[in-house]
Amino acid sequence: MTERTVNLATGRGAQTHSGAAARDLTHTLALLYPPSGANRDYPPVQLAFVGGVAETATTYGYDLLLTPCKSGKDPAFRRMVSERRVDGVIVMEVRREDDRIQHLTEAAFPFVAIGRNSGTDGVGWVDLDFAGLANGCVRHLAELGHRRIAFVNKSEQIVNSGYGYALLGNEGYTEAMQEMELPARAYPSGDNVGAGEDVVERILQDDPATTSLVVMNEAALEGIYRGLTRHGRSVPRDFSVVGVAASRWAEQVSPPLTAAEIPAKEMSRIGVDLMVERLTSPASSPRHVLLKPLITLRASTGPCRPVLDSEPELELEAEFPDLDF
């Protein structure tokens, strides 16, 4: 058995070896992080995670190997695991059905996840409560009087590939709308300005009376704002937008976005902490960390102002309940 102890004063690791099964350690961690951009590139929010993991790994004395492998069948991934080229693996962009996690489990290779699915139950993971946050965004808009609330998700490719955060966000939105007996309308969007403009076009074509959006695609925000402006919708005077986004995205649009923060740096730090715990105390119970950041109120949400000539006329004979004020 191989044990690794960490000098907390320096952040450097020292290894002790016992038994015939001891092996040479590489002092390297791998980050499995396939790019999510349409052109196989890393959007800024992904780069924030890469930087956070690398920075924290360094404090523990580890180098970082970044690999874009998104499949357990990838030859580079198989070589890395079979030849033990790294000490441990941090898996990101976790899908509901993820053969990378299945292969690591079958190989008894040390790993943790930033994200989760049923295969990560037995290992450490850290994740954002995307379902709870989307649910909270809907309820914030409902408290302001909005009833026509649409949802803008990640790209169709990401949704159809089963990425956990996209599915969880949609589930949280849909559950909140159903509980309030409101019609749910979810739309995928690419991660660029043009896609944001296009999704606004589709939303307002389907229901011109829409007065608000929950957005879980920060890269489309600028385009969403442009699309609303083109259709004569002023934020937040007559249209409200709330989302789940890193603060740099939320604060660079005008007006600044009311949003739940994606704490990339904190999630990265926790992911590396869990990995080091796995390597230093392999027999200990894995920790699961679910972060639930609060929604930061900025300037993109306000009371609902129904779109003129778009609300159904009330029946004159309709009976209304008595209200106590």
Secondary structure as GFF3:
##gff-version 3
##sequence-region A 1 325
A	DSSP	beta_strand	2	6	.	.	.	ID=ss1
A	DSSP	beta_strand	13	17	.	.	.	ID=ss2
A	DSSP	beta_strand	28	32	.	.	.	ID=ss3
A	DSSP	alpha_helix	44	59	.	.	.	ID=ss4
A	DSSP	beta_strand	63	67	.	.	.	ID=ss5
A	DSSP	alpha_helix	75	82	.	.	.	ID=ss6
A	DSSP	beta_strand	88	91	.	.	.	ID=ss7
A	DSSP	alpha_helix	99	106	.	.	.	ID=ss8
A	DSSP	beta_strand	111	114	.	.	.	ID=ss9
A	DSSP	three_ten_helix	118	120	.	.	.	ID=ss10
A	DSSP	beta_strand	125	128	.	.	.	ID=ss11
A	DSSP	alpha_helix	130	143	.	.	.	ID=ss12
A	DSSP	beta_strand	149	152	.	.	.	ID=ss13
A	DSSP	alpha_helix	156	160	.	.	.	ID=ss14
A	DSSP	alpha_helix	164	179	.	.	.	ID=ss15
A	DSSP	beta_strand	185	187	.	.	.	ID=ss16
A	DSSP	alpha_helix	193	206	.	.	.	ID=ss17
A	DSSP	beta_strand	212	215	.	.	.	ID=ss18
A	DSSP	three_ten_helix	218	220	.	.	.	ID=ss19
A	DSSP	alpha_helix	221	230	.	.	.	ID=ss20
A	DSSP	beta_strand	240	245	.	.	.	ID=ss21
A	DSSP	alpha_helix	247	252	.	.	.	ID=ss22
A	DSSP	beta_strand	258	261	.	.	.	ID=ss23
A	DSSP	alpha_helix	264	280	.	.	.	ID=ss24
A	DSSP	beta_strand	288	291	.	.	.	ID=ss25
A	DSSP	beta_strand	295	296	.	.	.	ID=ss26
###
